[in-house]
Amino acid sequence: MEKTIIPRPEHPEPMMQRENWQNLNGEWLFHTNPIGSAEKVMIEPFATAPYTQKILVPFCPQSKLSGIENKDFMRMVWYKRIITFTEEQLKGRVILHFGAVDYEATVYINGEKIGNHFGGYSSFKFDITDYAKVGENDLTLSAKDVMDNIPRGKQCHDSYNPYGCLYTRTTGIWQTVWLEFVPNAYIKTAKYYPDIKETAFDIELTLSKAGTVTVEATYEGKPVGSVTKEADGNYLRLHLPLNEKHLWEPGHGRLYDLKLTLETENEKDVVSSYAGLREVALDGFKFKLNGKSIFLRTVLDQGYYPDGIYTAPTDEDLKRDIEMSMEIGFNGARPHEKIFEPRYLYHCDKAGYLVWGEHANWGLDINNGCGLLKFMPEWSEAVERDFNHPSIIGWCPFNETGGQNSVTARRILKAVYEETKRLDPTRPVIDTSGFCHVMTDIYDQHDYQQNTEKFRESYINYNGKQDSFKFDDSQKQIYIPDLPFYVSEFGGLKWVPESKKDSVPENAWGCGAPETEDAFFTRYEEFVSAMLEAPNIMGFCYTQLYDVEQEVNGLYTYDREKKFEDYSRITAANTKKAAIED
């Protein structure tokens, strides 16, 4: 009998991994219903009617890998499959996880509704123990994806065909679905606070029940610390001293493996995890990691794939994007207009690759209070989920909001900044990248000026005062003085290699258009040197790592092929020492 191949079979959450889990990726029944209420449709006719198609989860129905490849608008989609439980599996708790479902998900077990989730990017889960039975169980999910006034990122919302910097849509399930079997007494969450001076981790745990907690740390297989403490209730804080110091740094993802154990009289829960020992701080105009001033040499990464759209075809594809970036001298990325999956961050953690946490706010109107309601719950879920990743060195909830003329928009930007700081006081926060700042730890700017002399003049003399640099008045930038300065988008140079010119779409999009490879490299070198030589600029982010559909301003093609035979001039430009660095 031929063995069924499960796509994306790896554990989707390496930060909280148990041995007893089940991947639900693979073939599901699928149906598209363009309109209608989820509750009404559930009862009649799709609860009992045969589904018309099959889909390969976790790939969205717009993608080739899903087996559907329907790129039209889909307002409502339905998924169904059978899951089987043994009596042994139902002795504890059964947790059903969804990596991400776009946009409004409703989940049913054996025809009973167990819950909703709003938001196309954050992970969610349900305890389905009380709905499950021994033997076969019907799992059904509906996803409503009306794209008006929701965070949709770069998904094209107003045209069948993508254009400019808007790309193919994603609907429904687009990350791994999985089951986790846990004891009745189990570890619900873990939060790590690294302390490089003490060479220790402070750890916060939430538990389903009280018990004895032990945390053991190893480094490359060698025991380096442990702590045991009794929990009287559902919350516990521990201090874990380490007898060896291994700092997490750019290019060196030195990680401690952690084993978390909760024991009660009758049960034991064991979680495999990891953490990085590093601290982030701002000092004047400097961005510091572990007390050392570093320059952020980052690149824009859209997180799109030709055959998978929002979903990387394999785990190796996630890893390869990071490797491509580092090979040409970048030390990090700005994952753009998308909350990336935990597996991507895991590979960033292992590589020592710096990233920003960002939401997909495009499409959301924040000129009224509904915008905050649709944004903040999902953003909070993302910050809480990704807090422990050492690769995340800052948060940027919004991008290019342009809401500086609305009192409500400014209040929302301020409120989200303040709430993000409450959720995570350890990292800097940029309220909204580009154009408009209300309350921020870092002043950033998007600058697609193609005249390299004017570009240099804009930043070389920056000293924290508005008259010390220039920006395009048409962008209506709102300036906040005396902050670290990050040029978080620039370049966007349009370049199509000779081998790809016949396949480039008519609406190919990019900035500038150097006529020769030499002209491309020269312009790139002059852009980068202008920021590296400026004594008070802390970093840059080039647009972008690879092409996406009709947008051809990547350093690689959409299918991750090289655009140039030799990248040595780009690598040399990126790795030149910055004036602000120690």
Wavefront OBJ file of the C-alpha trace (Angstrom):
o trace
v 0.000 0.000 0.000
v 1.357 3.405 -0.994
v 2.218 5.598 1.986
v 0.339 8.902 2.182
v 2.683 11.892 1.987
v 1.764 14.686 4.403
v 2.823 18.155 3.215
v 4.700 20.294 5.723
v 5.071 17.341 8.152
v 7.417 19.056 10.627
v 6.182 20.232 14.031
v 4.713 23.717 13.430
v 5.670 25.181 16.829
v 9.250 24.266 17.842
v 9.060 26.638 20.820
v 6.418 24.431 22.510
v 6.816 20.863 21.308
v 5.409 17.667 22.792
v 5.967 14.146 21.518
v 2.254 13.295 21.510
v 0.873 15.253 18.557
v -0.707 14.582 15.167
v -0.346 16.528 11.936
v -3.696 17.015 10.157
v -2.245 18.332 6.905
v -3.116 16.411 3.769
v -6.261 15.818 1.773
v -9.496 17.420 3.030
v -12.905 17.740 1.403
v -13.493 21.269 0.121
v -16.413 23.374 -1.013
v -16.724 26.994 -2.114
v -19.804 29.019 -1.298
v -19.489 32.616 -2.522
v -22.075 34.140 -0.187
v -24.092 33.384 2.907
v -24.031 33.208 6.667
v -21.851 30.508 8.213
v -24.635 29.476 10.599
v -27.289 29.263 7.900
v -25.041 27.445 5.445
v -23.955 24.966 8.107
v -27.499 23.749 8.546
v -28.615 23.830 4.932
v -27.412 22.563 2.543
v -23.690 21.944 3.123
v -23.834 20.098 6.433
v -25.056 16.964 4.679
v -24.409 17.639 0.973
v -21.365 16.001 -0.628
v -18.364 18.275 -1.010
v -17.477 18.945 -4.630
v -13.671 19.114 -4.417
v -10.614 17.928 -2.509
v -7.856 20.229 -1.288
v -4.343 19.657 0.000
v -4.013 21.410 3.364
v -2.177 23.625 4.393
v -2.092 25.294 0.964
v -4.723 27.934 0.217
v -7.197 27.215 -2.615
v -5.653 29.949 -4.769
v -2.350 28.062 -4.864
v -1.205 25.444 -7.338
v -0.069 23.154 -4.521
v -3.589 22.998 -3.066
v -4.884 21.186 -6.152
v -7.606 23.830 -6.573
v -5.784 26.881 -8.016
v -8.871 29.078 -8.108
v -7.553 32.634 -8.079
v -10.957 34.286 -8.056
v -12.558 35.915 -5.006
v -13.911 33.331 -2.558
v -16.219 34.785 0.077
v -16.867 31.533 1.917
v -15.050 28.200 1.857
v -15.683 24.934 3.691
v -13.311 22.176 4.800
v -14.154 18.724 6.136
v -12.256 15.620 7.231
v -12.552 12.666 9.608
v -10.304 12.469 12.663
v -10.126 9.297 14.773
v -9.486 9.071 18.503
v -8.660 6.118 20.726
v -9.882 5.717 24.278
v -6.321 6.313 25.498
v -6.085 9.641 23.642
v -9.260 10.915 25.299
v -8.045 10.273 28.850
v -6.351 13.673 28.849
v -7.135 16.849 26.907
v -7.236 17.152 23.123
v -6.161 20.521 21.726
v -6.945 21.399 18.098
v -4.498 23.948 16.621
v -4.730 26.097 13.495
v -1.574 27.905 12.374
v -3.600 30.474 10.419
v -6.959 30.683 8.653
v -7.964 33.678 6.543
v -10.187 35.336 7.738
v -13.184 34.473 9.971
v -13.004 30.818 10.983
v -15.779 28.755 12.547
v -14.946 25.249 13.754
v -17.360 22.334 14.278
v -16.833 18.879 15.769
v -19.533 16.306 14.966
v -21.866 19.101 13.892
v -21.453 21.125 17.089
v -19.943 24.582 16.887
v -16.943 24.858 19.191
v -15.773 28.399 18.428
v -14.819 31.272 16.150
v -11.601 33.089 15.394
v -11.224 36.438 13.646
v -7.971 37.280 11.880
v -6.120 35.759 8.937
v -2.607 35.666 10.386
v -2.477 34.656 14.054
v -2.616 31.118 15.411
v -5.529 29.823 17.482
v -6.621 26.655 19.241
v -9.605 24.966 20.888
v -9.855 22.328 23.584
v -12.150 19.835 21.848
v -12.080 17.101 24.517
v -15.724 17.537 25.518
v -16.872 17.323 21.875
v -14.778 14.320 20.852
v -15.680 10.633 20.996
v -13.833 7.346 20.606
v -13.687 6.393 16.942
v -14.445 8.632 13.987
v -15.215 12.334 14.419
v -16.286 14.887 11.841
v -14.132 18.032 11.755
v -15.584 20.906 9.735
v -14.278 24.433 9.276
v -15.795 27.384 7.470
v -13.779 30.460 6.524
v -15.454 33.707 5.573
v -13.121 36.026 3.654
v -14.838 39.305 2.871
v -11.855 41.568 2.220
v -13.426 44.946 3.000
v -11.892 46.811 5.940
v -9.809 43.997 7.458
v -6.039 43.559 7.771
v -5.252 41.832 4.446
v -1.633 42.813 3.789
v -0.534 42.629 0.159
v -3.543 40.599 -1.010
v -5.186 42.176 -4.057
v -8.698 43.166 -2.968
v -10.158 45.171 -5.854
v -9.071 43.399 -9.015
v -9.028 39.822 -10.273
v -5.474 40.338 -11.504
v -2.756 41.480 -9.087
v -1.079 44.784 -9.932
v 1.603 47.108 -8.587
v 2.669 45.796 -5.198
v -0.552 43.844 -4.561
v -0.454 40.098 -5.071
v -2.637 36.975 -5.291
v -5.204 36.525 -2.522
v -5.223 33.856 0.186
v -8.425 32.361 1.593
v -8.998 29.760 4.280
v -6.381 27.463 5.808
v -2.797 28.379 4.931
v -0.756 26.998 7.823
v -0.530 23.593 9.478
v -3.532 22.112 11.300
v -2.607 19.783 14.148
v -3.776 17.940 17.239
v -1.984 17.896 20.561
v -2.706 15.326 23.270
v -1.876 16.649 26.737
v -2.484 15.447 30.316
v -5.221 17.068 32.377
v -2.423 18.930 34.201
v -0.299 20.598 31.526
v 1.846 23.637 30.778
v -0.259 26.156 28.872
v 2.255 28.939 28.146
v 5.906 29.744 28.787
v 7.570 33.152 28.580
v 11.349 33.648 28.714
v 13.181 36.777 29.873
v 16.940 36.518 29.183
v 19.360 38.210 31.587
v 22.876 38.437 30.113
v 24.420 40.023 33.220
v 23.172 37.259 35.509
v 23.607 34.611 32.761
v 20.119 33.366 33.455
v 16.547 33.157 32.226
v 13.545 34.331 34.197
v 10.600 32.176 33.174
v 6.851 32.759 33.513
v 4.533 29.776 33.178
v 0.780 29.373 33.121
v -0.543 25.922 34.045
v -3.872 24.169 33.766
v -3.358 22.771 37.279
v -0.844 23.189 40.102
v 2.079 20.791 40.454
v 5.867 20.527 40.566
v 7.691 22.262 37.727
v 11.246 21.489 36.632
v 13.113 23.378 33.899
v 16.359 21.897 32.585
v 18.730 23.704 30.202
v 21.342 22.161 27.937
v 23.751 23.696 25.434
v 24.819 21.465 22.553
v 23.736 18.487 24.631
v 25.603 19.487 27.810
v 23.572 20.240 30.986
v 24.106 23.884 31.995
v 21.375 24.564 34.572
v 18.113 23.440 36.161
v 15.496 24.659 38.609
v 12.536 22.983 40.380
v 9.674 24.803 42.068
v 6.201 24.033 43.405
v 3.258 25.835 41.840
v 0.386 26.587 44.219
v -1.905 27.761 41.446
v -2.007 28.362 37.709
v 0.905 30.828 37.519
v 4.582 30.311 38.330
v 7.729 32.386 37.955
v 11.163 30.735 38.032
v 14.786 31.906 37.896
v 17.046 29.599 35.872
v 20.791 30.293 36.378
v 23.138 29.044 33.655
v 26.713 27.942 34.312
v 27.840 28.706 30.751
v 27.298 31.958 28.832
v 26.637 31.672 25.099
v 25.285 34.928 23.658
v 22.892 34.945 20.720
v 24.380 37.301 18.100
v 23.988 38.181 14.402
v 25.188 35.207 12.403
v 25.517 33.070 15.525
v 22.215 31.608 16.688
v 23.493 30.088 19.906
v 20.430 28.493 21.469
v 19.839 26.776 24.800
v 17.569 23.735 24.652
v 14.990 23.705 27.443
v 12.972 20.833 28.881
v 9.899 21.909 30.865
v 8.202 19.314 33.064
v 5.009 19.605 35.121
v 4.386 16.702 37.508
v 1.359 15.973 39.638
v 0.533 12.880 41.662
v -0.808 11.029 38.628
v 0.454 12.829 35.530
v 3.513 14.274 33.830
v 3.645 16.845 31.020
v 6.932 17.335 29.166
v 7.567 20.204 26.726
v 10.670 20.684 24.571
v 11.598 24.300 23.981
v 14.580 26.601 23.478
v 15.720 30.150 24.202
v 18.409 32.634 23.210
v 20.494 34.669 25.647
v 20.467 38.195 24.276
v 19.250 41.698 25.145
v 18.117 44.561 22.920
v 18.453 48.242 23.824
v 18.517 51.730 22.313
v 21.238 54.170 23.359
v 20.989 57.616 21.820
v 21.029 56.989 18.074
v 22.448 53.478 18.494
v 20.715 50.112 18.313
v 22.471 47.780 20.735
v 22.476 44.018 20.978
v 24.126 42.632 24.103
v 25.522 46.081 24.832
v 27.205 46.437 21.442
v 26.141 48.901 18.750
v 25.201 47.065 15.557
v 23.895 48.253 12.182
v 20.684 46.680 10.880
v 21.474 45.517 7.337
v 17.992 44.235 6.594
v 15.997 43.347 3.508
v 12.258 43.348 2.805
v 10.792 39.834 2.680
v 7.177 39.495 1.502
v 6.756 35.800 2.368
v 5.265 34.771 -1.007
v 5.951 31.606 -3.029
v 5.056 30.879 -6.675
v 3.294 27.565 -6.017
v 2.227 28.031 -2.378
v 1.298 31.781 -2.371
v 1.386 32.513 1.415
v 2.691 29.047 2.343
v 6.245 27.851 1.792
v 6.127 24.510 -0.090
v 8.617 22.972 2.347
v 10.382 23.821 5.565
v 13.627 24.005 3.573
v 12.145 26.840 1.488
v 11.755 28.940 4.625
v 15.342 28.234 5.586
v 16.669 28.905 2.087
v 15.244 32.448 1.980
v 17.223 33.287 5.109
v 20.369 31.706 3.692
v 20.044 33.631 0.396
v 19.815 36.877 2.316
v 22.795 36.172 4.563
v 24.926 34.992 1.641
v 24.885 38.501 0.170
v 25.600 40.351 3.398
v 22.258 41.060 5.050
v 22.000 40.334 8.785
v 18.227 40.384 8.979
v 14.880 41.068 7.364
v 11.734 43.053 7.685
v 9.004 40.407 7.117
v 6.520 42.656 5.383
v 2.748 43.080 5.678
v 2.389 39.547 6.989
v 2.743 37.709 10.296
v 5.171 34.940 9.378
v 4.783 31.390 10.667
v 6.764 30.164 13.724
v 8.889 27.810 11.610
v 10.364 30.811 9.770
v 11.249 32.440 13.089
v 12.732 29.154 14.292
v 15.177 29.167 11.382
v 15.950 32.845 12.049
v 16.664 31.927 15.676
v 19.053 29.178 14.618
v 20.854 31.370 12.076
v 21.255 34.494 14.218
v 19.087 36.469 11.775
v 17.473 39.712 12.958
v 13.794 40.303 12.165
v 10.987 42.720 12.913
v 7.539 41.530 13.934
v 4.948 43.194 11.688
v 1.227 42.866 11.026
v -0.612 42.952 7.687
v -2.495 46.200 8.280
v -3.078 47.221 4.658
v -6.800 47.208 3.929
v -7.769 48.251 7.447
v -9.334 51.671 7.993
v -8.157 53.083 11.331
v -10.132 56.294 11.049
v -12.834 54.828 13.304
v -12.907 52.615 16.380
v -13.759 49.459 14.402
v -10.204 49.503 13.113
v -8.805 49.002 16.599
v -11.280 46.169 17.269
v -10.217 44.334 14.108
v -6.509 44.905 14.695
v -5.611 44.648 18.362
v -6.838 41.146 19.316
v -4.955 39.506 16.460
v -1.849 41.618 17.019
v -1.861 40.710 20.722
v -2.062 37.015 19.802
v 0.933 37.392 17.496
v 3.080 39.262 20.034
v 2.266 36.706 22.740
v 2.978 33.761 20.422
v 6.303 35.097 19.125
v 7.617 36.801 22.281
v 10.243 34.116 22.996
v 11.992 34.216 19.616
v 15.436 35.811 20.056
v 15.499 36.722 16.356
v 12.708 39.268 16.836
v 14.485 42.489 17.803
v 11.499 44.854 17.585
v 7.818 45.245 16.763
v 6.205 47.290 13.994
v 2.427 46.798 14.105
v 1.536 49.134 11.219
v 3.016 50.016 7.835
v 2.308 53.204 5.863
v -0.937 54.091 7.572
v -0.991 57.669 6.275
v -3.551 58.525 8.952
v -1.826 61.591 10.348
v -4.777 63.879 9.556
v -7.310 61.822 11.521
v -7.587 62.250 15.281
v -8.981 58.715 15.612
v -6.161 57.201 13.556
v -3.552 58.953 15.674
v -5.226 57.752 18.876
v -5.278 54.189 17.553
v -1.591 54.300 16.606
v -0.769 55.572 20.086
v -2.975 52.958 21.778
v -1.454 50.066 19.808
v 2.072 51.313 20.537
v 1.310 51.516 24.265
v -0.353 48.096 24.353
v 2.559 46.528 22.459
v 4.958 47.980 25.034
v 2.810 46.508 27.812
v 2.837 43.103 26.139
v 6.593 43.309 25.611
v 8.646 45.934 27.477
v 11.915 44.305 26.336
v 11.910 45.408 22.669
v 11.629 48.728 20.801
v 8.392 49.477 18.955
v 7.879 51.468 15.762
v 4.279 52.634 15.805
v 3.889 52.698 12.030
v 6.601 52.298 9.454
v 6.922 55.222 7.106
v 5.025 58.486 6.598
v 3.427 59.066 9.969
v 4.644 58.738 13.558
v 2.631 59.456 16.679
v 4.497 57.633 19.462
v 7.540 55.542 18.599
v 10.919 54.382 19.923
v 12.595 54.709 16.513
v 12.047 57.225 13.729
v 11.891 55.402 10.416
v 11.343 56.538 6.872
v 10.639 55.059 3.430
v 12.708 56.740 0.722
v 12.576 55.623 -2.906
v 14.549 58.611 -4.164
v 16.606 57.395 -7.138
v 19.048 60.301 -7.289
v 21.932 58.984 -5.183
v 23.407 62.428 -4.480
v 20.113 63.731 -3.101
v 19.681 60.480 -1.182
v 23.077 60.978 0.507
v 22.277 64.602 1.345
v 19.129 63.442 3.131
v 20.952 61.414 5.805
v 24.663 62.140 6.036
v 24.229 65.024 8.483
v 21.395 63.625 10.584
v 21.789 64.680 14.232
v 18.286 64.232 15.584
v 16.940 67.558 14.340
v 14.478 67.932 11.506
v 16.624 70.463 9.628
v 19.585 68.041 9.639
v 18.041 65.801 6.975
v 15.571 66.043 4.116
v 12.533 64.066 3.100
v 9.940 64.159 0.382
v 7.203 66.575 1.460
v 4.701 64.746 -0.745
v 4.861 61.800 1.686
v 3.671 64.097 4.501
v 6.148 62.678 6.969
v 5.553 63.593 10.597
v 8.908 63.947 12.310
v 9.737 63.197 15.942
v 13.159 64.569 16.949
v 16.134 63.020 18.759
v 15.329 59.385 17.994
v 17.404 56.593 16.420
v 16.925 56.672 12.651
v 16.132 53.606 10.514
v 15.691 53.895 6.730
v 13.210 51.034 6.631
v 12.520 51.014 2.869
v 14.690 52.203 0.003
v 15.893 51.176 -3.434
v 13.321 48.937 -5.082
v 15.446 48.823 -8.215
v 13.660 47.243 -11.148
v 15.794 44.620 -12.841
v 14.851 41.763 -15.152
v 17.608 39.333 -16.207
v 17.844 38.543 -19.901
v 16.655 34.977 -19.335
v 13.377 36.204 -17.806
v 12.432 39.049 -20.156
v 10.077 36.939 -22.263
v 8.095 35.873 -19.177
v 7.848 39.244 -17.433
v 4.227 40.448 -17.167
v 3.182 43.608 -18.952
v 2.403 45.299 -15.645
v 5.893 44.597 -14.245
v 6.568 47.043 -11.442
v 9.595 48.488 -9.682
v 11.477 51.697 -8.959
v 14.164 53.235 -11.112
v 15.457 51.047 -13.936
v 19.240 50.952 -14.283
v 20.186 50.186 -17.888
v 23.143 47.910 -17.165
v 24.318 45.570 -14.410
v 27.170 47.959 -13.662
v 24.713 50.838 -13.280
v 22.581 48.682 -10.970
v 25.524 47.782 -8.746
v 26.819 51.356 -8.697
v 23.472 52.771 -7.620
v 23.119 50.084 -4.970
v 26.609 50.800 -3.619
v 25.950 54.542 -3.434
v 22.632 54.076 -1.624
v 24.122 51.746 0.963
v 27.321 53.730 1.543
v 25.278 56.893 2.159
v 23.622 55.230 5.171
v 26.634 53.280 6.429
v 28.783 56.427 6.422
v 26.174 58.554 8.197
v 27.299 58.657 11.860
v 23.780 58.559 13.328
v 21.847 56.148 11.085
v 21.224 52.779 12.813
v 20.073 50.643 9.900
v 18.480 50.180 6.511
v 16.042 47.837 4.781
v 16.380 47.275 1.031
v 13.323 46.590 -1.132
v 13.497 43.639 -1.699
v 14.937 40.111 -1.451
v 13.088 38.487 -4.381
v 10.488 39.384 -7.005
v 6.841 38.713 -6.253
v 4.557 38.060 -9.244
v 4.529 41.287 -11.296
v 6.816 43.156 -8.881
v 10.344 42.763 -10.281
v 12.487 44.746 -7.841
v 14.003 41.761 -6.054
v 17.648 40.795 -5.854
v 16.521 37.292 -6.829
v 13.702 36.140 -9.106
v 10.354 34.966 -7.721
v 11.428 31.328 -8.055
v 14.610 32.213 -6.102
v 17.008 32.064 -9.019
v 19.958 34.421 -9.225
v 19.501 37.593 -11.246
v 23.241 38.172 -11.441
v 26.153 35.798 -11.974
v 28.232 37.698 -9.422
v 26.818 39.304 -6.247
v 30.209 40.284 -4.830
v 29.653 44.045 -5.189
v 26.322 43.824 -3.330
v 27.891 41.667 -0.622
v 30.857 44.016 -0.242
v 28.563 47.038 -0.009
v 26.354 45.409 2.616
v 29.198 44.216 4.840
v 31.206 47.436 4.972
v 31.573 48.660 8.561
v 29.072 51.345 9.542
v 30.086 54.594 11.210
v 27.656 53.994 14.094
v 28.930 50.484 14.877
v 31.277 49.700 17.760
l 1 2 3 4 5 6 7 8 9 10 11 12 13 14 15 16 17 18 19 20 21 22 23 24 25 26 27 28 29 30 31 32 33 34 35 36 37 38 39 40 41 42 43 44 45 46 47 48 49 50 51 52 53 54 55 56 57 58 59 60 61 62 63 64 65 66 67 68 69 70 71 72 73 74 75 76 77 78 79 80 81 82 83 84 85 86 87 88 89 90 91 92 93 94 95 96 97 98 99 100 101 102 103 104 105 106 107 108 109 110 111 112 113 114 115 116 117 118 119 120 121 122 123 124 125 126 127 128 129 130 131 132 133 134 135 136 137 138 139 140 141 142 143 144 145 146 147 148 149 150 151 152 153 154 155 156 157 158 159 160 161 162 163 164 165 166 167 168 169 170 171 172 173 174 175 176 177 178 179 180 181 182 183 184 185 186 187 188 189 190 191 192 193 194 195 196 197 198 199 200 201 202 203 204 205 206 207 208 209 210 211 212 213 214 215 216 217 218 219 220 221 222 223 224 225 226 227 228 229 230 231 232 233 234 235 236 237 238 239 240 241 242 243 244 245 246 247 248 249 250 251 252 253 254 255 256 257 258 259 260 261 262 263 264 265 266 267 268 269 270 271 272 273 274 275 276 277 278 279 280 281 282 283 284 285 286 287 288 289 290 291 292 293 294 295 296 297 298 299 300 301 302 303 304 305 306 307 308 309 310 311 312 313 314 315 316 317 318 319 320 321 322 323 324 325 326 327 328 329 330 331 332 333 334 335 336 337 338 339 340 341 342 343 344 345 346 347 348 349 350 351 352 353 354 355 356 357 358 359 360 361 362 363 364 365 366 367 368 369 370 371 372 373 374 375 376 377 378 379 380 381 382 383 384 385 386 387 388 389 390 391 392 393 394 395 396 397 398 399 400 401 402 403 404 405 406 407 408 409 410 411 412 413 414 415 416 417 418 419 420 421 422 423 424 425 426 427 428 429 430 431 432 433 434 435 436 437 438 439 440 441 442 443 444 445 446 447 448 449 450 451 452 453 454 455 456 457 458 459 460 461 462 463 464 465 466 467 468 469 470 471 472 473 474 475 476 477 478 479 480 481 482 483 484 485 486 487 488 489 490 491 492 493 494 495 496 497 498 499 500 501 502 503 504 505 506 507 508 509 510 511 512 513 514 515 516 517 518 519 520 521 522 523 524 525 526 527 528 529 530 531 532 533 534 535 536 537 538 539 540 541 542 543 544 545 546 547 548 549 550 551 552 553 554 555 556 557 558 559 560 561 562 563 564 565 566 567 568 569 570 571 572 573 574 575 576 577 578 579 580 581 582
